[in-house]
Amino acid sequence: MNGQDKGTMNVSLERASGRPIVGFALKLRRYSAIARPDHWIKNVFMLFGTGAAFIINPEYLRWGVGPSILLGLAATCLIASSNYVLNEILDAPSDREHPEKRHRSLASGLISARVAYVQWIAIGTIGLLLAWRINVPFFLSGLGLWTMGVIYNVPPIRSKELAIIDVLSEAVNNPIRFLLGWYAVSALPFPPSSMLIAYWMLGAFFMAGKRLAEYRELENSGAAARYRKSFAWYTEDRLVISMIMYASGFMFFFAVVMTKYHPELILSAPFLMGLMGYVTKLSFDPDSIVQHPEKLFKRPWFLAYALCCVALMLMLSLVSIPSIRTLLGLTGRSW
């Protein structure tokens, strides 16, 4: 018996017994779950934009900016949750073809899609109102994040069903989060485009790894295509090739950042290459954390290595090493 049948049977039994179909607390938990608060950890990527803003514009590094950053994080989490709710609503039919996702509350008919639509609008509105309180560029970036959720999920575009476009349109949320972190500090000038493109390509690399993990979990191409139309074109080989392409794109634009702004960052390149190799390896693991990033704590060594890479890049961003510049024949602007 599948998850949908079980849910229907439970509801029928509760109705027959005369008991309330479901307690308010349980129903509230189910509606909260489709907003995926456990995925809010992804929004820490916004802080890379904040860090870049402080490094390039150190005059904004002051205690008074803390509440604005916290408010920005809250707004970003709510906007992202609004997108997750929309995703769950419109993915419910295809989720029933997935061995794990078919047990989600909307896919199994345990909560109302109409109420979920209200939840989508309400959470998104609150998030955008909070974004407006920070500054106009932050609000426009938040609106961009919310709009990409619509483009990704809603027909007739529904970019998540289009091979390659699905990865790129989801990964563009990375540079948008960068902008949110950047503008949480102040209404600064637009950040270097090479940073944004590098961040986009890095997000695409991780997203392609997630697709690979999903494809392998579904075991055969027929089941994969029933779950997601883009999987009718994807194969393991094509997904691995796309990961290599996105990784190359990231390193290319990261090299532009290093050459133009801060050559010292080149010392982090071998460690970043190792990180991408590590992610590629994890994409082939059963129940991969690449597919379920909220389970990062289950891979403490990977998490520690990733944090060390971030710490190294931050340290290199703050120092000047003349010998590196002389060796490479680069000058850079040191931000």
C-alpha positions in Angstrom: 0.0 0.0 0.0 1.5 3.4 -1.0 1.6 6.6 1.1 -1.5 8.0 -0.6 -3.6 4.9 0.1 -2.5 4.9 3.7 -3.4 8.5 4.1 -6.8 8.0 2.6 -7.5 4.9 4.7 -6.5 6.8 7.9 -8.8 9.7 7.1 -11.7 7.3 6.4 -11.2 5.5 9.7 -11.1 8.7 11.6 -14.3 9.9 10.0 -16.0 6.5 10.7 -15.0 6.7 14.4 -16.5 10.2 14.8 -13.2 11.6 16.0 -11.7 14.8 14.6 -10.0 14.0 11.3 -6.7 15.4 12.6 -5.6 17.5 15.6 -4.8 21.2 15.1 -1.2 20.8 16.3 -0.6 17.9 13.9 -2.1 19.8 11.0 -0.1 22.8 11.8 3.1 20.7 11.8 2.2 19.4 8.4 1.7 22.9 6.9 4.9 24.0 8.6 6.8 21.1 7.1 5.9 22.1 3.5 7.7 25.4 4.2 10.8 23.4 4.9 12.3 25.3 7.8 15.0 22.5 7.9 16.2 23.9 4.6 16.8 27.4 5.9 20.5 26.4 6.4 20.9 27.0 2.7 20.4 30.7 3.2 23.7 31.0 5.0 25.1 31.3 1.4 23.7 34.9 1.6 26.4 35.6 4.1 29.1 35.2 1.4 27.6 38.4 -0.1 27.8 40.1 3.2 31.4 39.0 3.7 32.3 40.3 0.3 30.6 43.6 1.0 32.7 44.0 4.2 35.9 43.0 2.5 35.5 45.4 -0.5 33.8 48.2 1.6 35.3 47.8 5.1 33.8 51.1 6.2 30.5 49.3 6.5 31.8 46.8 9.0 30.2 48.1 12.2 28.1 46.8 15.0 25.0 48.7 13.9 24.6 46.7 10.8 24.0 43.4 12.7 20.1 43.9 13.0 19.9 44.6 9.3 21.7 41.3 8.5 19.5 39.3 10.9 16.4 40.9 9.4 17.7 40.1 5.9 18.3 36.5 6.9 14.7 36.3 8.2 13.3 37.8 5.1 15.3 35.5 2.9 14.2 32.4 4.8 10.5 33.4 4.5 10.8 34.1 0.8 12.6 30.8 0.3 9.9 29.0 2.3 7.2 30.6 0.1 8.9 29.1 -2.9 9.1 25.7 -1.1 5.4 25.7 -0.5 4.6 26.5 -4.1 7.0 23.7 -5.1 5.2 21.2 -2.9 1.8 22.2 -4.2 2.7 21.9 -7.9 5.0 18.9 -7.4 2.4 16.8 -5.6 1.3 14.8 -8.7 4.9 13.9 -9.7 5.9 13.3 -6.1 3.5 10.3 -6.1 5.9 8.7 -8.5 8.8 9.1 -6.1 9.5 6.3 -3.6 10.2 8.7 -0.8 8.4 12.0 -1.7 5.1 10.3 -2.3 4.6 10.3 1.5 4.7 14.1 1.7 1.5 15.6 3.2 0.3 17.2 -0.1 1.2 14.3 -2.3 -0.7 11.9 0.1 -3.7 14.2 0.5 -3.3 14.9 4.2 -3.5 18.7 3.8 -5.4 21.1 1.6 -3.8 22.5 -1.5 -6.1 25.6 -1.2 -4.9 26.4 2.2 -1.3 25.8 1.0 -1.8 28.4 -1.7 -2.9 30.9 0.9 0.2 29.9 2.9 2.4 30.5 -0.2 1.1 34.1 -0.7 1.1 34.9 3.1 4.7 33.8 3.7 6.0 35.4 0.6 4.2 38.7 1.4 5.7 38.8 4.9 9.1 38.1 3.6 9.0 40.9 1.0 7.6 43.3 3.5 10.6 42.6 5.8 12.9 43.0 2.7 11.3 46.4 2.0 12.3 47.6 5.5 16.0 47.1 4.7 16.4 49.0 1.4 15.1 49.0 -2.2 17.9 46.9 -3.7 17.4 44.3 -1.1 13.7 44.2 -1.8 14.3 43.9 -5.5 16.7 41.0 -4.9 14.1 39.3 -2.7 11.5 39.8 -5.3 13.9 38.2 -7.8 14.3 35.2 -5.5 10.5 34.8 -5.2 10.0 35.3 -9.0 12.5 32.6 -9.8 10.4 30.3 -7.6 7.5 31.0 -9.8 9.5 30.5 -13.0 10.9 27.3 -11.7 7.6 25.8 -10.6 4.6 27.3 -12.5 3.5 26.2 -16.0 3.8 27.0 -18.8 7.5 27.8 -18.2 8.1 25.4 -15.2 11.8 25.5 -15.9 12.4 22.5 -13.6 11.1 20.2 -16.4 13.6 21.5 -18.9 17.0 19.7 -19.0 20.0 21.9 -18.3 17.6 24.9 -17.8 16.4 23.3 -14.6 19.8 23.3 -13.1 20.7 26.8 -14.3 17.4 28.4 -13.2 17.6 26.8 -9.8 21.3 27.7 -9.4 20.7 31.4 -10.2 19.3 31.6 -6.7 22.9 31.5 -5.5 23.9 34.9 -7.0 20.6 36.3 -5.9 21.4 35.2 -2.3 24.8 36.8 -2.8 23.0 40.0 -3.7 20.7 39.7 -0.7 23.8 39.4 1.6 25.5 42.3 -0.2 22.6 44.7 0.1 21.8 43.7 3.7 24.8 45.8 4.6 23.7 48.9 2.7 22.4 50.0 -0.7 26.0 49.5 -2.2 27.0 49.7 -5.8 26.4 46.5 -7.8 29.1 43.9 -6.9 31.6 42.6 -9.5 29.8 40.5 -12.1 32.6 37.9 -12.2 31.8 37.1 -8.5 28.1 36.6 -9.3 28.8 34.4 -12.3 31.3 32.3 -10.4 28.8 31.9 -7.6 26.1 30.9 -10.2 28.4 28.2 -11.7 29.3 26.9 -8.3 25.6 26.6 -7.5 25.0 24.8 -10.9 27.7 22.3 -10.0 26.0 21.5 -6.7 22.6 21.3 -8.4 23.8 19.0 -11.1 25.3 16.8 -8.4 21.8 16.8 -6.7 20.2 15.7 -10.0 22.7 12.9 -10.4 22.0 11.7 -6.9 18.2 11.8 -7.6 18.6 10.0 -10.9 20.6 7.2 -9.3 18.1 6.9 -6.4 15.3 6.3 -8.8 17.2 3.3 -10.3 15.9 3.4 -13.9 15.3 6.0 -16.5 11.6 5.2 -16.8 10.8 5.9 -13.2 13.0 9.0 -13.3 11.2 10.4 -16.3 7.8 9.8 -14.6 9.0 11.7 -11.6 10.7 14.6 -13.5 10.4 15.2 -17.3 13.9 16.5 -17.6 15.1 13.0 -16.5 13.9 11.7 -19.9 17.0 13.4 -21.4 19.4 13.1 -18.5 21.7 10.1 -18.1 24.5 9.5 -15.6 27.1 10.3 -18.2 25.4 13.6 -19.2 24.9 14.7 -15.6 28.6 14.0 -14.8 29.7 15.9 -17.9 27.5 18.8 -16.9 29.1 18.8 -13.5 32.5 19.1 -15.1 31.3 22.0 -17.3 29.9 23.9 -14.3 33.0 23.3 -12.3 35.1 24.6 -15.2 32.9 27.6 -15.4 33.3 28.3 -11.7 37.1 28.0 -11.8 37.3 30.3 -14.9 35.3 33.1 -13.4 37.0 32.6 -10.0 40.3 33.1 -11.9 38.9 36.4 -13.2 38.1 37.5 -9.7 41.6 36.5 -8.5 43.4 38.2 -11.5 41.4 41.4 -11.3 40.9 41.9 -7.6 43.0 39.7 -5.3 45.7 37.3 -6.6 46.3 35.8 -3.2 43.1 33.8 -3.6 44.9 31.5 -6.0 46.3 29.7 -3.0 42.7 28.5 -2.2 42.3 27.0 -5.7 43.7 23.5 -5.0 41.4 23.2 -1.9 38.4 24.3 -3.9 39.2 21.7 -6.6 39.4 19.1 -3.8 36.0 20.2 -2.5 34.4 19.8 -5.9 35.9 16.3 -6.2 34.5 15.5 -2.8 31.0 16.6 -3.9 31.3 14.6 -7.0 32.1 11.5 -5.0 29.2 12.1 -2.6 26.8 12.4 -5.5 27.3 8.7 -6.1 26.5 7.7 -2.5 23.2 6.1 -1.6 20.9 8.6 0.1 23.4 11.3 -0.7 23.7 14.5 1.3 24.1 16.3 -2.0 20.4 15.4 -2.6 19.5 16.2 1.1 21.8 19.1 2.1 19.8 19.5 5.3 21.6 16.3 6.4 25.1 17.8 6.2 25.7 17.0 9.9 25.8 13.3 8.9 29.0 14.0 7.1 31.1 15.9 9.6 34.4 15.5 7.7 32.9 17.0 4.6 31.3 19.8 6.6 34.7 20.5 8.3 36.6 20.5 5.0 34.0 22.9 3.4 34.2 25.2 6.4 38.1 25.1 6.3 37.9 26.1 2.6 35.6 29.1 3.5 37.9 30.1 6.3 41.0 29.9 4.0 39.3 32.1 1.4 38.3 34.6 4.0 41.8 34.8 5.4 43.4 35.2 1.9 40.9 37.9 1.2 42.3 40.0 4.0 46.0 39.6 3.4 48.5 40.8 0.8 51.3 38.5 -0.3 53.7 40.5 -2.7 55.6 37.3 -3.6 52.4 35.7 -5.1 51.8 38.8 -7.2 55.5 38.9 -8.4 55.5 35.2 -9.2 52.3 35.4 -11.3 53.1 38.8 -12.8 49.8 40.2 -11.5 48.9 43.3 -9.7 45.3 43.1 -8.7 43.5 45.9 -6.9 43.4 44.3 -3.4 39.7 45.2 -3.3 
